[in-house]
Structures are given as structure tokens and as C-alpha cells.
Amino acid sequence: MNLKVRLAIMSFMQFAVWGAYLTCMGIYFSKVGLGSHIGSFFAVQGFVSLFMPALMGIVADRWIPAQRLYGFCHLMAGSFMLLVAWYGQTYGTQVDFSILFSLYAASVAFYMPSLALSYSVTYSIMTRAGIDIVKDFPRIRVFGTIGFIATMWLVDILNFEQNQNQFALSGFLSLVLFLYALTLPACPVNRSGEKKTLVDAFGLQAFSLFKQKKMAIFFVFAIFLGVCLHITNGFATTYIDHFQTMPQYADAFGVKYPVVLYSMSQMSETFCILLIPFFMKRYGIKNVMLMAMFAWVLRFGLFGLGDPGSGVWMFVLSMIVYGAAFDFFNISGSLFVDKSTSPDIRSSAQGLFMLMTNGVGATVGTLVAQEVINSYTHAQVIGEQVYTVGDWQACWFIFAAYALVVGVSFALIFRPKKSDIMV
């Protein structure tokens, strides 16, 4: 089989594992009475991202070939995720938060480093095969987004978003990917005498960038914007699901298939990736990052104003702007870091950027968002189903106001040189 096709299959499977539960597990947790703990399940992803990818990176660099370690991560992630599904199936609505959370945390502790390892494996294989990474990697990576969308749709069509079967599907796909990883070409271990210290592995030397005012401001705002990253992933489908309690919306397509509706966000993400080169060249990095920040305002505000009936167009528009909200800051921010740092700490600086956004920011954001939602909503049993109901609109407006403050503050405070903001 063509090597690029094999890598595309790996990318498809890698994100299909995640797409099976990431955007819909909030619905399940609400159904089993754990709606007030949704934020904890998302926060633990950010928490383990602070150290597990770096630790696994050290192991892959010095002792175990990356493709084997990648397969091992999926073996462990899949096994623990199947235990999550088994526990949910066995105890139904009587699940204990501490047990379910522990099993889930163990699974994501191995899944999150597999994301970084999937890139390492792909880059290594492409380099050894003489494949142009810049030209061909985006075409391979796009299959990851397709895989994410595919399992989102499958879960929704099979009605798995309501139960623990979403975790069973994810675990099964992880085990398949473990077997698939065994067939991948070998990635050599670094046998050179140069040792990678813990300081290098965790990117701690990049913290020296905080001595520069513009970089310190940038990384602080990376945390602030990172707060927004997983709020809709954690709570959007739970919010849409609660419209089933309202007779006028009960038969709406979006209410019946909330995950399919939400998958438009990932479709938009794929499209916006293609727009970034045009926007970067025309408007510059700072303006593109500002577009992302104000796109978050629209993302949250439109959720608050819309509904699955006559206002469904606002839901759809919210999904469309997600691509700009997510991609424009992450990719333009990554480019800003690349242009603003010296080659000897460039990789570490990229790691620091990811730590600030997906680690610190996302962890804090989901926990705080959970507190806001707990303050304005509550669990309500209707028939045999549990829904999270209340003043959801106030929650989305609070999130929109936060994003607006961050955007305005960034525009006023962040003032890099013109050479830093133009491509």
C-alpha cells in the first residue's frame, strides 16, 4: 500500500478515536447524574497534557521506537476506555464519579501523548521515505479531521451519545490502531551521545522568553484565549440536548442529532485551515489573531441567541465561525512564535505555546465554565431521562463577554513591531 495512504489511515483512526466521545460525552454524564462534573472530565485532558506528552517524548527519543510506543499508548488508552464503557454498562445511573473519572483519566493519560507521537511517527516515516513534509503532510492530516467527523456522525446516528457505547467505540478503535501501529515502518531511536534533559524535554528553557515584554504579553493572552478552547466541546451538545424538554423543539433535526449538528464546527475548521495563508498575507498575524478572538465572541453569543427552531441559523453560524475561532489563533500564534524565537529554542517555544493554551488555559477554562454552568443550571428528571436545564443563555453570554474583554485587551495591549505581525 502507498506509504502516504497508510499514514492517512493512521491519521483518520487517531482522531476517530477522539471524535467518538469528545463532543458528546457531556450528554452521557448528564444522563447519569454527573452533569455538574463535566468540566472535570475535560480539565483532566489539559492536566495530563502538562507532562505526559513530554515524558513519552523522552522515552521515544532514547529507548523505545516511536511507532511501538505509539501503539502501546493506544493499547492502554483503549483498554481503560473499554473499562469506562464496562463500568457504565454495569452500573447504569448508579455510577460513582470517582471510579468513572479515574478510569477515564487513565485512558486520556495515554491518549493525549499519542497525539504528539502520531506527528513524530508521521514526520519520521515521511523524512526517511523522502516525502515532502510541507507539501504532503496537510493532505495526510486532513484525514484526521474527517475521521473525527465520521465517528461523531456514527455515534449520533446509532444514538450512542446517550450512553456508554461511545466509550466502547473509542476503546475498540484504539485497540485496532494499536494493531495497525505494529505494521508501520520503524522509527529509529536517537543513539547519539547527546542527551535530552528534563529541562529540554519540558521546554523549560523557553520560559526565558518571558523576559521579553511582547512575548510575555503574548503567552499570557495565550492562556486567556486557551480558556475558551473546550467550553463548547464540553457543554454545547448538552445544551442542545436540553431542548428536548421543550415541545416546540422536540422534533427538530438539531435536537434529534445534536452531534451531527455540532460536527459542522469541525467541517468549518477544515475549510478555515485553507483560508489562513490568504488572511495571514493580507492582514498580518496580529489581525488574524484578533479575528479569532472576536470569532469566539460570536461563537458563544450565537449559542445564547439561537435555538433549534426558527433560530437554528444562529446555531449554524456559530458552527461556521468556530473554524476561525479555533484555527486562526492556534496556527497564526504558532507562526508568531516561530518568527519571534531563535532556532535553538524554537521547538521548546512551540511546546510552551501549546502548554499555555491547551494545558493551563483549557484546564482552567473548563473548570471555571463548569462553575458558571452549575450556578445557572440544574439537573431535572423528565420521564426516564435526565436533562441539564436552566438559564443556559446567561452562561453563553458570560462566556461571550469574557471573550470580548480578552479581544479588546489584546488589541490595546499587544503592540509588536510591524515586522513581527506581517508575513
ROGU-512911 format. One record per residue (C-alpha): residue number from 0; residue in one letter; z, y, x. Coordinates in nm, 3 decimals. Layout:
BEGIN
[pt NUM A [Z Y X]] ...
***
This chain:
BEGIN
[pt 0 M [0.000 0.000 0.000]] [pt 1 N [-0.077 0.355 0.119]] [pt 2 L [0.227 0.498 0.300]] [pt 3 K [0.223 0.824 0.105]] [pt 4 V [0.220 0.626 -0.220]] [pt 5 R [0.520 0.425 -0.103]] [pt 6 L [0.711 0.743 -0.023]] [pt 7 A [0.612 0.893 -0.359]] [pt 8 I [0.758 0.585 -0.531]] [pt 9 M [1.080 0.631 -0.335]] [pt 10 S [1.096 0.998 -0.439]] [pt 11 F [1.029 0.903 -0.803]] [pt 12 M [1.309 0.645 -0.800]] [pt 13 Q [1.553 0.870 -0.612]] [pt 14 F [1.552 1.134 -0.882]] [pt 15 A [1.503 0.892 -1.171]] [pt 16 V [1.849 0.757 -1.084]] [pt 17 W [1.994 1.108 -1.125]] [pt 18 G [1.790 1.206 -1.430]] [pt 19 A [1.928 0.911 -1.629]] [pt 20 Y [2.265 1.083 -1.674]] [pt 21 L [2.293 1.427 -1.512]] [pt 22 T [2.184 1.638 -1.809]] [pt 23 C [2.319 1.418 -2.089]] [pt 24 M [2.648 1.270 -1.971]] [pt 25 G [2.828 1.564 -2.131]] [pt 26 I [2.725 1.431 -2.472]] [pt 27 Y [2.878 1.091 -2.394]] [pt 28 F [3.202 1.241 -2.261]] [pt 29 S [3.233 1.447 -2.579]] [pt 30 K [3.183 1.134 -2.792]] [pt 31 V [3.470 0.951 -2.617]] [pt 32 G [3.709 1.246 -2.639]] [pt 33 L [3.664 1.375 -2.283]] [pt 34 G [3.472 1.692 -2.369]] [pt 35 S [3.740 1.906 -2.206]] [pt 36 H [3.684 1.725 -1.875]] [pt 37 I [3.304 1.757 -1.844]] [pt 38 G [3.342 2.021 -1.575]] [pt 39 S [3.545 1.783 -1.358]] [pt 40 F [3.264 1.527 -1.352]] [pt 41 F [3.017 1.792 -1.235]] [pt 42 A [3.260 1.954 -0.993]] [pt 43 V [3.318 1.628 -0.806]] [pt 44 Q [2.946 1.624 -0.717]] [pt 45 G [2.989 1.956 -0.541]] [pt 46 F [3.314 1.845 -0.381]] [pt 47 V [3.172 1.530 -0.221]] [pt 48 S [2.868 1.733 -0.111]] [pt 49 L [3.100 1.930 0.117]] [pt 50 F [3.147 1.637 0.354]] [pt 51 M [2.976 1.308 0.256]] [pt 52 P [2.615 1.406 0.348]] [pt 53 A [2.730 1.528 0.690]] [pt 54 L [2.932 1.213 0.758]] [pt 55 M [2.644 0.988 0.657]] [pt 56 G [2.413 1.202 0.870]] [pt 57 I [2.625 1.131 1.179]] [pt 58 V [2.611 0.758 1.107]] [pt 59 A [2.233 0.765 1.058]] [pt 60 D [2.179 0.969 1.373]] [pt 61 R [2.389 0.749 1.603]] [pt 62 W [2.445 0.399 1.466]] [pt 63 I [2.256 0.277 1.158]] [pt 64 P [1.881 0.334 1.093]] [pt 65 A [1.841 0.593 0.819]] [pt 66 Q [1.643 0.370 0.583]] [pt 67 R [1.912 0.100 0.596]] [pt 68 L [2.193 0.347 0.539]] [pt 69 Y [1.989 0.498 0.256]] [pt 70 G [1.963 0.155 0.093]] [pt 71 F [2.336 0.091 0.144]] [pt 72 C [2.420 0.421 -0.029]] [pt 73 H [2.218 0.315 -0.333]] [pt 74 L [2.377 -0.031 -0.332]] [pt 75 M [2.723 0.127 -0.350]] [pt 76 A [2.624 0.410 -0.589]] [pt 77 G [2.454 0.166 -0.824]] [pt 78 S [2.743 -0.082 -0.817]] [pt 79 F [3.002 0.181 -0.903]] [pt 80 M [2.778 0.330 -1.172]] [pt 81 L [2.743 -0.012 -1.334]] [pt 82 L [3.123 -0.032 -1.332]] [pt 83 V [3.128 0.303 -1.515]] [pt 84 A [2.897 0.155 -1.778]] [pt 85 W [3.103 -0.167 -1.800]] [pt 86 Y [3.427 0.025 -1.841]] [pt 87 G [3.274 0.246 -2.111]] [pt 88 Q [3.135 -0.055 -2.295]] [pt 89 T [3.465 -0.243 -2.276]] [pt 90 Y [3.700 0.033 -2.389]] [pt 91 G [3.477 0.246 -2.612]] [pt 92 T [3.656 0.562 -2.727]] [pt 93 Q [3.979 0.443 -2.562]] [pt 94 V [3.857 0.508 -2.207]] [pt 95 D [4.109 0.660 -1.969]] [pt 96 F [3.994 0.976 -1.793]] [pt 97 S [4.147 0.888 -1.454]] [pt 98 I [3.980 0.545 -1.438]] [pt 99 L [3.639 0.662 -1.561]] [pt 100 F [3.649 0.965 -1.331]] [pt 101 S [3.746 0.755 -1.027]] [pt 102 L [3.458 0.512 -1.078]] [pt 103 Y [3.214 0.797 -1.135]] [pt 104 A [3.340 0.988 -0.829]] [pt 105 A [3.296 0.679 -0.612]] [pt 106 S [2.937 0.646 -0.732]] [pt 107 V [2.836 1.007 -0.666]] [pt 108 A [3.016 0.998 -0.329]] [pt 109 F [2.740 0.758 -0.221]] [pt 110 Y [2.457 0.906 -0.428]] [pt 111 M [2.486 1.266 -0.302]] [pt 112 P [2.429 1.176 0.067]] [pt 113 S [2.131 0.964 -0.041]] [pt 114 L [1.956 1.288 -0.139]] [pt 115 A [1.969 1.418 0.218]] [pt 116 L [1.891 1.073 0.360]] [pt 117 S [1.583 1.046 0.138]] [pt 118 Y [1.443 1.357 0.307]] [pt 119 S [1.538 1.230 0.654]] [pt 120 V [1.372 0.895 0.589]] [pt 121 T [1.058 1.059 0.448]] [pt 122 Y [1.026 1.309 0.735]] [pt 123 S [1.081 1.037 0.996]] [pt 124 I [0.826 0.800 0.846]] [pt 125 M [0.567 1.075 0.797]] [pt 126 T [0.613 1.203 1.151]] [pt 127 R [0.577 0.858 1.309]] [pt 128 A [0.267 0.794 1.099]] [pt 129 G [0.110 1.126 1.199]] [pt 130 I [0.110 1.261 0.842]] [pt 131 D [0.113 1.641 0.799]] [pt 132 I [0.457 1.713 0.651]] [pt 133 V [0.382 2.073 0.548]] [pt 134 K [0.067 1.970 0.365]] [pt 135 D [0.168 1.635 0.214]] [pt 136 F [0.545 1.645 0.157]] [pt 137 P [0.532 1.875 -0.151]] [pt 138 R [0.287 1.631 -0.315]] [pt 139 I [0.531 1.347 -0.248]] [pt 140 R [0.840 1.543 -0.355]] [pt 141 V [0.690 1.644 -0.691]] [pt 142 F [0.711 1.279 -0.796]] [pt 143 G [1.089 1.317 -0.773]] [pt 144 T [1.084 1.576 -1.050]] [pt 145 I [0.851 1.353 -1.251]] [pt 146 G [1.098 1.066 -1.209]] [pt 147 F [1.384 1.287 -1.321]] [pt 148 I [1.195 1.386 -1.634]] [pt 149 A [1.085 1.028 -1.703]] [pt 150 T [1.439 0.890 -1.724]] [pt 151 M [1.554 1.195 -1.922]] [pt 152 W [1.293 1.110 -2.184]] [pt 153 L [1.365 0.737 -2.173]] [pt 154 V [1.738 0.791 -2.223]] [pt 155 D [1.678 1.025 -2.517]] [pt 156 I [1.418 0.804 -2.687]] [pt 157 L [1.649 0.500 -2.658]] [pt 158 N [1.945 0.709 -2.777]] [pt 159 F [2.135 0.629 -2.457]] [pt 160 E [2.261 0.989 -2.430]] [pt 161 Q [2.522 0.899 -2.693]] [pt 162 N [2.674 0.609 -2.497]] [pt 163 Q [2.744 0.449 -2.160]] [pt 164 N [2.398 0.291 -2.136]] [pt 165 Q [2.274 0.598 -1.949]] [pt 166 F [2.500 0.497 -1.659]] [pt 167 A [2.383 0.134 -1.681]] [pt 168 L [2.021 0.251 -1.647]] [pt 169 S [2.110 0.471 -1.350]] [pt 170 G [2.301 0.190 -1.179]] [pt 171 F [2.019 -0.057 -1.234]] [pt 172 L [1.763 0.184 -1.085]] [pt 173 S [1.987 0.242 -0.781]] [pt 174 L [2.002 -0.132 -0.715]] [pt 175 V [1.623 -0.155 -0.745]] [pt 176 L [1.594 0.132 -0.497]] [pt 177 F [1.833 -0.050 -0.261]] [pt 178 L [1.593 -0.345 -0.257]] [pt 179 Y [1.293 -0.114 -0.220]] [pt 180 A [1.455 0.058 0.080]] [pt 181 L [1.459 -0.278 0.262]] [pt 182 T [1.078 -0.270 0.266]] [pt 183 L [1.047 0.078 0.420]] [pt 184 P [0.933 0.128 0.782]] [pt 185 A [1.216 0.153 1.035]] [pt 186 C [1.360 0.492 1.126]] [pt 187 P [1.482 0.484 1.488]] [pt 188 V [1.839 0.571 1.579]] [pt 189 N [1.883 0.852 1.831]] [pt 190 R [1.960 0.672 2.158]] [pt 191 S [1.962 0.980 2.377]] [pt 192 G [2.270 1.077 2.573]] [pt 193 E [2.309 1.392 2.364]] [pt 194 K [2.598 1.354 2.124]] [pt 195 K [2.624 1.529 1.791]] [pt 196 T [2.970 1.673 1.748]] [pt 197 L [3.151 1.716 1.420]] [pt 198 V [3.102 2.091 1.461]] [pt 199 D [2.725 2.038 1.484]] [pt 200 A [2.715 1.785 1.201]] [pt 201 F [2.900 2.004 0.955]] [pt 202 G [2.710 2.316 1.059]] [pt 203 L [3.031 2.496 1.153]] [pt 204 Q [2.861 2.688 1.435]] [pt 205 A [2.659 2.865 1.166]] [pt 206 F [2.977 3.036 1.045]] [pt 207 S [2.924 3.278 1.335]] [pt 208 L [2.660 3.434 1.111]] [pt 209 F [2.941 3.591 0.908]] [pt 210 K [2.978 3.838 1.196]] [pt 211 Q [2.653 3.992 1.077]] [pt 212 K [2.705 4.213 0.773]] [pt 213 K [2.377 4.126 0.600]] [pt 214 M [2.434 3.751 0.645]] [pt 215 A [2.796 3.769 0.533]] [pt 216 I [2.689 3.951 0.214]] [pt 217 F [2.407 3.703 0.158]] [pt 218 F [2.629 3.395 0.188]] [pt 219 V [2.895 3.544 -0.038]] [pt 220 F [2.630 3.605 -0.305]] [pt 221 A [2.502 3.251 -0.246]] [pt 222 I [2.845 3.133 -0.365]] [pt 223 F [2.839 3.371 -0.663]] [pt 224 L [2.497 3.250 -0.774]] [pt 225 G [2.586 2.889 -0.700]] [pt 226 V [2.843 2.924 -0.976]] [pt 227 C [2.553 2.924 -1.225]] [pt 228 L [2.372 2.615 -1.097]] [pt 229 H [2.526 2.335 -1.304]] [pt 230 I [2.661 2.518 -1.609]] [pt 231 T [2.362 2.431 -1.826]] [pt 232 N [2.328 2.084 -1.672]] [pt 233 G [2.686 2.018 -1.773]] [pt 234 F [2.705 2.175 -2.116]] [pt 235 A [2.360 2.254 -2.261]] [pt 236 T [2.291 1.918 -2.424]] [pt 237 T [2.648 1.901 -2.558]] [pt 238 Y [2.590 2.245 -2.710]] [pt 239 I [2.257 2.143 -2.866]] [pt 240 D [2.413 1.819 -2.993]] [pt 241 H [2.680 2.010 -3.188]] [pt 242 F [2.410 2.150 -3.421]] [pt 243 Q [2.411 1.806 -3.587]] [pt 244 T [2.723 1.923 -3.768]] [pt 245 M [2.515 2.188 -3.948]] [pt 246 P [2.299 2.051 -4.234]] [pt 247 Q [2.026 2.312 -4.184]] [pt 248 Y [1.965 2.191 -3.829]] [pt 249 A [2.046 1.818 -3.853]] [pt 250 D [1.680 1.710 -3.878]] [pt 251 A [1.542 1.950 -3.616]] [pt 252 F [1.350 1.788 -3.331]] [pt 253 G [1.568 1.951 -3.064]] [pt 254 V [1.885 1.817 -3.227]] [pt 255 K [1.744 1.465 -3.255]] [pt 256 Y [1.612 1.472 -2.899]] [pt 257 P [1.822 1.726 -2.705]] [pt 258 V [1.743 1.573 -2.365]] [pt 259 V [1.367 1.583 -2.428]] [pt 260 L [1.402 1.950 -2.523]] [pt 261 Y [1.609 2.015 -2.213]] [pt 262 S [1.352 1.840 -1.991]] [pt 263 M [1.130 2.145 -2.033]] [pt 264 S [1.359 2.305 -1.773]] [pt 265 Q [1.250 2.051 -1.513]] [pt 266 M [0.884 2.097 -1.613]] [pt 267 S [0.925 2.469 -1.559]] [pt 268 E [1.087 2.402 -1.223]] [pt 269 T [0.780 2.210 -1.108]] [pt 270 F [0.548 2.493 -1.218]] [pt 271 C [0.759 2.770 -1.061]] [pt 272 I [0.756 2.598 -0.723]] [pt 273 L [0.381 2.656 -0.720]] [pt 274 L [0.427 3.027 -0.804]] [pt 275 I [0.670 3.104 -0.522]] [pt 276 P [0.411 3.169 -0.246]] [pt 277 F [0.238 3.430 -0.466]] [pt 278 F [0.563 3.605 -0.563]] [pt 279 M [0.701 3.598 -0.209]] [pt 280 K [0.386 3.752 -0.064]] [pt 281 R [0.358 4.017 -0.335]] [pt 282 Y [0.722 4.118 -0.390]] [pt 283 G [0.922 4.002 -0.088]] [pt 284 I [1.229 3.783 -0.056]] [pt 285 K [1.492 4.021 -0.193]] [pt 286 N [1.296 4.099 -0.508]] [pt 287 V [1.225 3.731 -0.569]] [pt 288 M [1.596 3.654 -0.536]] [pt 289 L [1.669 3.933 -0.783]] [pt 290 M [1.421 3.779 -1.026]] [pt 291 A [1.620 3.457 -1.000]] [pt 292 M [1.948 3.631 -1.074]] [pt 293 F [1.819 3.809 -1.381]] [pt 294 A [1.646 3.490 -1.493]] [pt 295 W [1.996 3.339 -1.513]] [pt 296 V [2.093 3.624 -1.747]] [pt 297 L [1.805 3.527 -1.975]] [pt 298 R [1.879 3.158 -1.935]] [pt 299 F [2.235 3.195 -2.069]] [pt 300 G [2.167 3.479 -2.312]] [pt 301 L [1.881 3.297 -2.486]] [pt 302 F [2.101 2.989 -2.528]] [pt 303 G [2.353 3.207 -2.707]] [pt 304 L [2.098 3.375 -2.932]] [pt 305 G [1.884 3.071 -3.014]] [pt 306 D [1.916 2.775 -3.249]] [pt 307 P [1.712 2.458 -3.314]] [pt 308 G [1.557 2.607 -3.630]] [pt 309 S [1.380 2.941 -3.651]] [pt 310 G [1.535 3.041 -3.320]] [pt 311 V [1.408 2.738 -3.127]] [pt 312 W [1.159 2.961 -2.946]] [pt 313 M [1.454 3.119 -2.766]] [pt 314 F [1.569 2.774 -2.652]] [pt 315 V [1.217 2.705 -2.527]] [pt 316 L [1.202 3.039 -2.345]] [pt 317 S [1.539 2.964 -2.188]] [pt 318 M [1.396 2.638 -2.055]] [pt 319 I [1.091 2.820 -1.916]] [pt 320 V [1.291 3.081 -1.722]] [pt 321 Y [1.507 2.808 -1.569]] [pt 322 G [1.234 2.733 -1.315]] [pt 323 A [1.254 3.089 -1.180]] [pt 324 A [1.633 3.096 -1.204]] [pt 325 F [1.676 2.778 -1.001]] [pt 326 D [1.381 2.775 -0.761]] [pt 327 F [1.333 3.142 -0.680]] [pt 328 F [1.679 3.185 -0.527]] [pt 329 N [1.708 2.845 -0.362]] [pt 330 I [1.369 2.850 -0.192]] [pt 331 S [1.349 3.222 -0.115]] [pt 332 G [1.709 3.214 0.004]] [pt 333 S [1.627 2.924 0.232]] [pt 334 L [1.333 3.120 0.374]] [pt 335 F [1.555 3.426 0.429]] [pt 336 V [1.797 3.209 0.627]] [pt 337 D [1.508 3.070 0.831]] [pt 338 K [1.376 3.417 0.915]] [pt 339 S [1.720 3.561 0.992]] [pt 340 T [1.861 3.299 1.230]] [pt 341 S [1.781 3.182 1.582]] [pt 342 P [1.624 2.837 1.630]] [pt 343 D [1.936 2.687 1.787]] [pt 344 I [2.144 2.727 1.469]] [pt 345 R [1.867 2.731 1.209]] [pt 346 S [1.936 2.382 1.074]] [pt 347 S [2.308 2.449 1.065]] [pt 348 A [2.248 2.775 0.880]] [pt 349 Q [2.041 2.591 0.618]] [pt 350 G [2.328 2.346 0.580]] [pt 351 L [2.569 2.636 0.536]] [pt 352 F [2.346 2.787 0.268]] [pt 353 M [2.345 2.457 0.078]] [pt 354 L [2.722 2.424 0.120]] [pt 355 M [2.777 2.772 -0.024]] [pt 356 T [2.551 2.719 -0.327]] [pt 357 N [2.564 2.351 -0.418]] [pt 358 G [2.907 2.286 -0.269]] [pt 359 V [3.151 2.573 -0.311]] [pt 360 G [2.966 2.774 -0.576]] [pt 361 A [2.867 2.485 -0.801]] [pt 362 T [3.213 2.325 -0.783]] [pt 363 V [3.394 2.646 -0.873]] [pt 364 G [3.134 2.729 -1.137]] [pt 365 T [3.164 2.407 -1.335]] [pt 366 L [3.544 2.414 -1.329]] [pt 367 V [3.560 2.778 -1.446]] [pt 368 A [3.288 2.717 -1.706]] [pt 369 Q [3.492 2.427 -1.842]] [pt 370 E [3.794 2.653 -1.885]] [pt 371 V [3.583 2.911 -2.070]] [pt 372 I [3.438 2.648 -2.300]] [pt 373 N [3.779 2.491 -2.360]] [pt 374 S [3.903 2.835 -2.468]] [pt 375 Y [3.632 2.884 -2.730]] [pt 376 T [3.554 2.530 -2.849]] [pt 377 H [3.733 2.214 -2.957]] [pt 378 A [3.660 1.851 -3.037]] [pt 379 Q [3.601 1.766 -3.402]] [pt 380 V [3.553 1.423 -3.556]] [pt 381 I [3.281 1.411 -3.824]] [pt 382 G [3.225 1.069 -3.971]] [pt 383 E [3.249 0.835 -3.674]] [pt 384 Q [3.118 1.087 -3.422]] [pt 385 V [3.298 1.343 -3.206]] [pt 386 Y [3.138 1.684 -3.152]] [pt 387 T [3.239 1.985 -2.945]] [pt 388 V [3.232 2.275 -3.190]] [pt 389 G [3.345 2.636 -3.189]] [pt 390 D [3.223 2.971 -3.065]] [pt 391 W [2.959 2.847 -2.822]] [pt 392 Q [2.776 3.179 -2.849]] [pt 393 A [3.067 3.363 -2.687]] [pt 394 C [3.060 3.117 -2.396]] [pt 395 W [2.691 3.171 -2.325]] [pt 396 F [2.730 3.548 -2.348]] [pt 397 I [3.018 3.537 -2.099]] [pt 398 F [2.802 3.339 -1.857]] [pt 399 A [2.513 3.584 -1.909]] [pt 400 A [2.741 3.881 -1.843]] [pt 401 Y [2.862 3.718 -1.522]] [pt 402 A [2.504 3.663 -1.402]] [pt 403 L [2.419 4.024 -1.489]] [pt 404 V [2.710 4.158 -1.283]] [pt 405 V [2.608 3.939 -0.989]] [pt 406 G [2.246 4.055 -1.011]] [pt 407 V [2.328 4.426 -1.032]] [pt 408 S [2.582 4.395 -0.749]] [pt 409 F [2.332 4.213 -0.530]] [pt 410 A [2.069 4.482 -0.589]] [pt 411 L [2.314 4.756 -0.489]] [pt 412 I [2.497 4.588 -0.201]] [pt 413 F [2.241 4.368 -0.028]] [pt 414 R [2.021 4.601 0.178]] [pt 415 P [1.838 4.410 0.453]] [pt 416 K [1.571 4.565 0.671]] [pt 417 K [1.218 4.571 0.532]] [pt 418 S [1.113 4.319 0.797]] [pt 419 D [1.371 4.076 0.656]] [pt 420 I [1.252 4.090 0.299]] [pt 421 M [0.875 4.074 0.332]] [pt 422 V [0.682 3.757 0.413]] 
***
